[in-house]
Amino acid sequence: MKFTRRANANWKGTGMEGKGTISTQSTTLNSAQLSFKTRFEEGVGTNPEELIAAAHSGCFTMQLSFLLSEAGFVPEDLNTVAKVTFEDGSITLIQLELNGKVPGITEDEFQKAAQKAKEICPISKLLNTEITLSVALIA
């Protein structure tokens, strides 16, 4: 399977005073605000690091659901938080925090599936930074 997805950004003005927008092909983001404040402070809008966190948490969680299904398990609930750390001009760490409720699976089986999902998720493979994972199976 091969496909291409598209997003676009527009910026007007300087880095600190300027403003921009980001839109996605699906229109889930449609001229979402982007500015210095949305990236480096607490402004209303989005930023690249938040979008990477969203992409990584979504990709990892979906990959894990495929692996669990292949192993004969039906996840009841998988919830992943991705925390992207920006430091000195670089993304230095992504922390994935997974909580899952998967009937019939052992802690060891769940840990192994989560580790494999982290390794083979396309976004994990794309990013050149340390990626950690903490896993909790909810009974």
Protein Blocks (a to p, Z undefined) as FASTA:
>chain_A
ZZddddddddedjfklmccddddfklmaghiacdfklmmmccedddfklmmmmmmmmmmm
mmmmmmmmmnopacfbdcdddddddeehiafbdcdddddddehiafklmmmmmmmmmmmo
mklmmpgcdddddddddZZ
